[in-house]
Amino acid sequence: MPQLDTSTWLTVILSMFLALFIVFQLKISKHNLYHNPELTTTEMSKQNAPWETKWTKIYLPLSLPL
């Protein structure tokens, strides 16, 4: 049975890591990153519910006349 030649494995693995590193660096360098992002204030607008515009009286069972 022939032996597996592993003498080139180190070269292949190192060149693969180098190629992956270069590819990822090129992909990352295409992104625009903001160095000092500005804080924006978000103002919450109050939304009125339909029951807030009407006057309603809640009658509790204990407060009913006898």
Distance bins in CASP14 RR format, pairs under 12 A and 6 or more apart:
PFRMAT RR
TARGET T0000
AUTHOR 0000-0000-0000
RMODE 2
METHOD distances of the structure
MODEL  1
5 12 0 0 0 0 0 1 0 0 0 0 0
6 12 0 0 0 0 1 0 0 0 0 0 0
6 13 0 0 0 0 0 1 0 0 0 0 0
8 14 0 0 0 0 0 1 0 0 0 0 0
8 15 0 0 0 0 0 1 0 0 0 0 0
9 15 0 0 0 0 0 1 0 0 0 0 0
9 16 0 0 0 0 0 1 0 0 0 0 0
10 16 0 0 0 0 0 1 0 0 0 0 0
10 17 0 0 0 0 0 1 0 0 0 0 0
11 17 0 0 0 0 0 1 0 0 0 0 0
11 18 0 0 0 0 0 1 0 0 0 0 0
12 18 0 0 0 0 0 1 0 0 0 0 0
12 19 0 0 0 0 0 1 0 0 0 0 0
13 19 0 0 0 0 0 1 0 0 0 0 0
13 20 0 0 0 0 0 1 0 0 0 0 0
14 20 0 0 0 0 0 1 0 0 0 0 0
14 21 0 0 0 0 0 1 0 0 0 0 0
15 21 0 0 0 0 0 1 0 0 0 0 0
15 22 0 0 0 0 0 1 0 0 0 0 0
16 22 0 0 0 0 0 1 0 0 0 0 0
16 23 0 0 0 0 0 1 0 0 0 0 0
17 23 0 0 0 0 0 1 0 0 0 0 0
17 24 0 0 0 0 0 1 0 0 0 0 0
18 24 0 0 0 0 0 1 0 0 0 0 0
18 25 0 0 0 0 0 1 0 0 0 0 0
19 25 0 0 0 0 0 1 0 0 0 0 0
19 26 0 0 0 0 0 1 0 0 0 0 0
20 26 0 0 0 0 0 1 0 0 0 0 0
20 27 0 0 0 0 0 1 0 0 0 0 0
21 27 0 0 0 0 0 1 0 0 0 0 0
21 28 0 0 0 0 0 1 0 0 0 0 0
22 28 0 0 0 0 0 1 0 0 0 0 0
22 29 0 0 0 0 0 1 0 0 0 0 0
23 29 0 0 0 0 0 1 0 0 0 0 0
23 30 0 0 0 0 0 1 0 0 0 0 0
24 30 0 0 0 0 0 1 0 0 0 0 0
24 31 0 0 0 0 0 1 0 0 0 0 0
25 31 0 0 0 0 0 1 0 0 0 0 0
46 52 0 0 0 0 1 0 0 0 0 0 0
47 53 0 0 0 0 0 1 0 0 0 0 0
48 54 0 0 0 0 0 1 0 0 0 0 0
49 56 0 0 0 0 0 1 0 0 0 0 0
50 56 0 0 0 0 0 1 0 0 0 0 0
51 58 0 0 0 0 0 1 0 0 0 0 0
57 63 0 0 0 0 0 1 0 0 0 0 0
58 64 0 0 0 0 0 1 0 0 0 0 0
59 65 0 0 0 0 0 1 0 0 0 0 0
END
